[in-house]
Amino acid sequence: MQRAMTRHWDITIPESELSEQFIRASGPGGQNVNKVSTAVELRFDVRSSPSLPPSVRFRLVRLAGNRLTKDGVLVIRADRFRTQEANRSDARSRLHDLVAEACIEPKRRVKTRPTKASKERRLQSKTKRSDVKRGRGKSFADD
C-alpha cells in the first residue's frame, strides 16, 4: 500500500491498483545481471484510478511526462540496486514522491504593477545608456 501525506490530501493507493513485473537489469553487474531478474517495472493506471482526486490526477499526468503511456499508465523502472526488494522499495518510494508532489497545489501569481518611481528610474537608466552609446559615434572635429 502506497501513501502520500500532505496538508490537503491523505491518498492511499491500494495494492490492487499497482502491478509489478520483474525484468533483467541493464548495465554492469556481471553474472548476477545476466541470470537474475532484479529490475522492477511498477505500473499504475493514473487516468482510471479511483484513489486520486481529479486535481491531483491532472497534476500527476503533467509531472509524469515520458513515464506515462498513451493509455495513461505510469511506468516506473527501478534497477539501481542488486536485489529485487531494494529495487521494489525504490520504485514504490519514487511513486510516493511523485504523488506527493502532485498533491501540492501551485500558488497563483498575483499581478502587480510597477510603481511610478520604478518607471522613472527605468527611463532614466535608458536615457543614460542612450547618451553613452551616442557618445561612441564618429566625431567630426575640424582639423
C-alpha positions as CSV (number, residue, x, y, z in Angstrom):
1,M,0.0,0.0,0.0
2,Q,1.3,3.4,-1.0
3,R,0.5,6.6,1.0
4,A,1.1,10.2,0.1
5,M,0.6,12.6,3.0
6,T,0.1,16.3,2.5
7,R,-1.8,19.1,4.2
8,H,-4.9,18.7,2.0
9,W,-4.9,15.1,0.9
10,D,-4.5,11.7,2.5
11,I,-4.2,9.5,-0.5
12,T,-3.8,5.8,-0.2
13,I,-3.2,3.7,-3.3
14,P,-4.3,0.1,-2.8
15,E,-2.1,-2.8,-3.9
16,S,-4.8,-3.9,-6.4
17,E,-4.1,-0.7,-8.5
18,L,-0.3,-1.4,-8.7
19,S,1.2,-4.1,-10.9
20,E,4.9,-5.1,-10.8
21,Q,6.9,-7.0,-13.3
22,F,10.5,-8.2,-12.6
23,I,12.8,-7.9,-15.5
24,R,16.5,-8.2,-16.2
25,A,18.5,-5.1,-15.3
26,S,20.9,-3.5,-17.8
27,G,24.4,-2.2,-17.1
28,P,27.3,-3.6,-15.0
29,G,26.8,-6.4,-12.5
30,G,28.4,-9.4,-14.2
31,Q,26.8,-12.8,-14.0
32,N,24.2,-11.6,-11.5
33,V,22.6,-9.2,-14.0
34,N,22.6,-11.8,-16.7
35,K,21.0,-14.5,-14.6
36,V,18.6,-12.8,-12.2
37,S,15.6,-10.6,-12.9
38,T,16.3,-7.9,-10.3
39,A,14.9,-4.8,-12.0
40,V,11.3,-3.8,-11.2
41,E,8.8,-2.2,-13.6
42,L,6.0,-0.7,-11.5
43,R,2.8,0.2,-13.3
44,F,0.0,2.5,-12.0
45,D,-3.0,3.4,-14.1
46,V,-3.3,7.1,-13.3
47,R,-6.2,8.0,-15.6
48,S,-8.6,5.4,-14.3
49,S,-7.6,5.3,-10.6
50,P,-10.4,5.9,-8.2
51,S,-7.9,6.7,-5.4
52,L,-6.8,10.1,-6.9
53,P,-8.9,13.3,-6.8
54,P,-9.2,14.9,-10.2
55,S,-6.9,17.8,-9.5
56,V,-4.1,15.5,-8.2
57,R,-4.6,13.2,-11.2
58,F,-4.2,16.2,-13.6
59,R,-1.0,17.4,-11.9
60,L,0.3,13.8,-11.8
61,V,-0.2,13.3,-15.5
62,R,1.7,16.5,-16.2
63,L,4.5,15.6,-13.8
64,A,4.9,12.1,-15.2
65,G,6.0,13.3,-18.6
66,N,7.6,10.5,-20.7
67,R,6.9,7.9,-17.9
68,L,3.2,8.0,-18.9
69,T,2.0,5.7,-21.7
70,K,-0.7,6.8,-24.2
71,D,-3.2,4.8,-22.2
72,G,-2.5,6.8,-19.0
73,V,-0.4,4.2,-17.3
74,L,2.6,5.5,-15.2
75,V,5.6,3.2,-15.6
76,I,8.4,3.5,-13.1
77,R,11.5,1.3,-13.8
78,A,13.9,0.7,-10.9
79,D,17.2,-1.1,-11.5
80,R,19.7,0.8,-9.3
81,F,20.2,-1.9,-6.8
82,R,21.3,-5.6,-6.9
83,T,18.3,-7.0,-5.1
84,Q,14.6,-7.3,-6.1
85,E,13.5,-6.0,-2.7
86,A,15.7,-2.9,-2.8
87,N,14.5,-2.1,-6.4
88,R,10.9,-2.7,-5.4
89,S,11.0,-0.3,-2.5
90,D,12.9,2.2,-4.7
91,A,10.1,2.1,-7.3
92,R,7.4,2.5,-4.7
93,S,9.2,5.4,-3.0
94,R,9.5,7.2,-6.3
95,L,5.8,6.7,-7.0
96,H,5.1,8.1,-3.5
97,D,7.3,11.1,-4.2
98,L,5.5,11.8,-7.5
99,V,2.1,11.5,-5.9
100,A,3.1,13.8,-3.0
101,E,4.5,16.4,-5.4
102,A,1.2,16.2,-7.4
103,C,-0.7,16.9,-4.2
104,I,0.9,20.3,-3.9
105,E,-1.3,23.0,-5.5
106,P,0.8,25.6,-7.3
107,K,0.4,29.2,-6.0
108,R,-1.3,31.5,-8.3
109,R,0.7,34.6,-9.4
110,V,-0.7,37.9,-8.1
111,K,-0.4,40.5,-10.8
112,T,1.3,43.7,-9.7
113,R,2.1,47.0,-11.5
114,P,5.4,48.8,-11.4
115,T,5.5,51.9,-9.2
116,K,5.8,55.4,-10.7
117,A,9.3,55.7,-9.2
118,S,10.5,52.4,-10.7
119,K,9.2,53.5,-14.2
120,E,11.1,56.8,-13.8
121,R,14.3,55.0,-12.8
122,R,14.0,52.7,-15.8
123,L,13.5,55.6,-18.2
124,Q,16.5,57.5,-16.6
125,S,18.8,54.5,-17.0
126,K,17.6,54.1,-20.6
127,T,18.4,57.7,-21.3
128,K,21.8,57.5,-19.7
129,R,22.6,54.4,-21.7
130,S,21.5,56.1,-24.9
131,D,23.8,59.1,-24.2
132,V,26.7,56.7,-23.6
133,K,26.1,54.9,-26.9
134,R,25.6,58.2,-28.8
135,G,28.9,59.4,-27.4
136,R,30.6,56.5,-29.1
137,G,29.7,57.7,-32.6
138,K,32.2,59.3,-35.0
139,S,33.1,62.8,-34.1
140,F,33.6,65.3,-37.0
141,A,36.1,67.6,-35.4
142,D,37.5,70.3,-37.6
143,D,41.3,69.9,-38.2
